[in-house]
Amino acid sequence: METKNNSGAIFKNNKTKETQPDYRGTVKVNDKEMEISLWFKESAKGVKYFSASFQEPFVKLTTIQPNVNIVDDDLPF
């Protein structure tokens, strides 16, 4: 699904830890894809609100073993 610019979608998160966000999703702002996390909170005065965090999408780095085969007969060893 392609996200239109300046829009997004947020879904309820199936939390396994209390510190994880209550809701997560992706948004696209000014043509930049971002992940959003929301926590449902309540202030000391009892006002309910969302606390939000934005981050760049997670990209799992993979290590690729280079396939280097150097053959040089001029090496002194």
N, C-alpha and C positions, 0 to 999 in steps of 0.2 A: 504494500500500500504506500503510495507516495503522499507525503505530507505537503500541503500547500503552504506557500510562504506566509508567515505571521499567523500560523495556526498550529494545532497539535492535538494529541489525545492523551488522556490520563486515565489510568485504571487502578482499581483497588489492588494492593500488593498482598500476596500471600506470605505474611511475615513468619519467619522462624525464630527471630529474636526481637525483643521489645525495642531495641534501638533502631531497627530498620524502619524505613518510611512506610506510612500508611497507604500512600498512593505513589505510583510511578508512571512515567510516560515519556514521550518524545515530542518536542516542539521544533518548529523551524522559524527562526527570527532573522530577518534580513538575509535570507538565503543560507543561513548557517544552522545545521542540525545540532540540537542540544538535548540532553537528557534532563528531566525534571523529577525531583523527589519532593513529596509533600508529607509533612507530619501534622496531624490534627492535635492542636494544643488548647489549653485553657489558661487564661491569665489569672493572676492573683485575685482580680476582681470578678472572676467568673465569666469573662468574655471569651467565647470560643473563636479560634482562628486557625489558619494554616500557616505553617512555617515552611518556606520553600528553599530549595537548593538547586542550582543549575550546574551541570558539568558537561564537558565534551564527551561524546560517546566512547565507551570503553572499547579499545582495540587490543585483542590478545596478541602479544608479540610471539612470533615463532622464530626459532633459531634454525637456520639452514646451514648445514655443514658444507663449506665450499669444496668443490671438486677440483683441486689444484694438483696438477701433475707436471712438475718442473723437471725437465731433462736438459742438463747442460754439461757437455763433455769437457768444457774448459775449466770446471771447478777444480781447485788444487787438492781436493780431498776425496 
